[in-house]
Amino acid sequence: RFGAVMCCCGPCAMYRRSAMLSLLDQYETQLYRGKPSDFGEDRHLTILMLSAGFRTEYVPSAIAATVVPDTMGVYLRQQLRWARSTFRDTLLALPLLPGLDRYLTLDAIGQNVGLLLLALSVLTGIGQFALTATVPWWTILVIGSMTLVRCSVAAYRARELRFLGFALHTLVNIFLLIPLKAYALCTLS
């Protein structure tokens, strides 16, 4: 719809040779804070393509195969790499967003603010429990409501009820991914 997919996943992406060659030097010499960077190359290449004025598009009929994590340790290492590249390349992409589309700008902000609000809600709940020894029911209710709304919208848009099951991922987010993302932010370089 917008010609601006924000991350073309490595095993699922194809690029025009001329476009790739025009950005090869920037791509191969990827630096973060003056040091070579070896994570998030697919997101970085996507941002380079968009910065150069190329379109990035989703093709629903494409078929691709990839290897997915099969243990918790491998999954968490993957998520750590992805979190680092998301933080780094979101900052790189901010100047691009207004020129691409207002919806994309809102979506990028929403994805990051949503995670921040979830983290703040969890920290508030932990603080309440630690200070007052009471269960933070309002925090639990807000997180549960946000989760149900998000999953309901996804189920409605995809026209598939199975997306409601994604609500269980909130527990993975709270107990595994939020701490991991905080660690990723602290160890970007």
Salt bridges, closest charged atoms under 4 A:
GLU57 OE2 - ARG55 NE 2.79
ASP89 OD1 - HIS44 ND1 3.27
ASP89 OD2 - ARG88 NH2 2.80
GLU160 OE1 - ARG162 NE 2.36
